[in-house]
Amino acid sequence: MESALYGPQGFYRRPEGPAGHFRTSVHASPLFAAAVARLLVATAEALDADEIALVDVGAGRGELLTGVLAAVPEGVTVRPYAVERAARPPGLDPRVEWTDRPPAGVRGLLVANEWLDNVPVDIAETGPDGTVRYVLVGPDGTERPGEPVGGADAAWLARWWPAAGPGSRAEIGRTRDEAWAAAAATLDRGLAVAVDYAHVRGDRPLFGTLTGFREGREVRPVPDGSCDITAHVALDACAAAVAVDGAGGAVDGSARRGGSAAFVLSQREALHRLGVSGRRPPLSLASSDPASYVRALAAAGEAAELTARGGLGDFGWLMTPVRTALRDWAP
């Protein structure tokens, strides 16, 4: 998965970028970037900061940063960072710093939109004898059972994704936990948000979620660089991997003192709180101002797509405050 996605001939090195193969919320509507801009402003107010950092982890070709910078109101100074392993695309706003790792010690908002699902994971399958083994895969996608899962991986499975009988599968999310804890720890103060398709303990899919995407279609996840390889994220495990300081702000994954300040919302709820609604405009507007009615109707349709149950609205938003109070957001 690592080489297929990020190697020299990996999927994310392709010139067309992710947008050439699938639509994320960023591509679905500018309303998503506008909502992130409002969250950025709210974070700046919580920090009482004149200048705010915006760190986009898994930035693709900079589409989210471009949209947010266009939507931020005047008077807010933003330092934008694109964290991406592919090369900087031509024509990107010169204010954006392009880097392969999150900057350390910044204050602001870190957003990882559909990043954690591409952090490589190992797959485990329970055999007929009840033994949980790694799944080994060849370049053509052919699978065979490997060694029994042990050590830290076995401990993670026992806590977060217990075996459900012969033939059941699990995606070992320990690497995602570590990646998220490390990303959140780069903030000195602020908010880290991971947005992804997710599931929670007690409702894990019996056969896992590993799949591939190419040119807008779901395909077999062959690790040859020809397609995206993705798996949904155990966001509850990622939340628990982030430690908190004495004031209740998340710090890193190195220790846990009194639990985690992180919590998970659905995208539907998060975007509603940020002013994105699929409510249709009043019909009376069609008579008094037809042009405004058409614009409002189009925006309502885009908002409905972003918040739809069974679609983008089911994404999880892992909200991880870092030495910053989010009392109006916590459930």
KAMO-V58047 format. One record per run of one state. SS is the DSSP state (H for helix, E for strand, C for the rest). FROM is the first residue (numbers start at 0). TO is the last residue. If there is no record, write none. Layout:
SS | FROM | TO
SS | FROM | TO
//
This chain:
C | 0 | 0
H | 1 | 5
C | 6 | 9
H | 10 | 12
C | 13 | 16
H | 17 | 19
C | 20 | 23
H | 24 | 27
C | 28 | 28
H | 29 | 46
C | 47 | 49
E | 50 | 56
C | 57 | 61
H | 62 | 70
C | 71 | 75
E | 76 | 82
C | 83 | 95
E | 96 | 98
C | 99 | 104
E | 105 | 112
C | 113 | 114
H | 115 | 117
C | 118 | 120
E | 121 | 125
C | 126 | 130
E | 131 | 136
C | 137 | 141
E | 142 | 147
C | 148 | 149
H | 150 | 159
C | 160 | 167
E | 168 | 171
C | 172 | 172
H | 173 | 184
C | 185 | 185
E | 186 | 195
C | 196 | 196
E | 197 | 197
C | 198 | 209
E | 210 | 213
C | 214 | 215
E | 216 | 218
C | 219 | 226
E | 227 | 229
C | 230 | 231
E | 232 | 232
C | 233 | 233
H | 234 | 239
C | 240 | 242
E | 243 | 243
C | 244 | 248
E | 249 | 249
C | 250 | 261
E | 262 | 265
H | 266 | 272
C | 273 | 282
H | 283 | 287
C | 288 | 288
H | 289 | 306
C | 307 | 310
H | 311 | 313
C | 314 | 314
E | 315 | 321
C | 322 | 330
//
